[in-house]
């Protein structure tokens, strides 16, 4: 009897509802739906060109990136606050 493996289909990647950029740092906002309604999550990344010339993304940041992150965090907060206010109307 052969050893069979069942491979589950990978779920489709969810696209962000909004992306903000400050230079080479971005914030991606995702909407998630649960029984309690819609809530939002954010992820942050820094883009750079690797030695092979291909664009890559990192989740670590240099000290010089902190001001960019601060600006992005504020933009995310404003966007999510506006989304919550619209849904309450």
Protein Blocks (a to p, Z undefined) as FASTA:
>chain_A
ZZdddddddddddddfbdcdehjaccdddddddfkbccdddddddddddfkopacddfbd
cfklmmmmmmmmmmmmmmmmmmmmmmmZZ
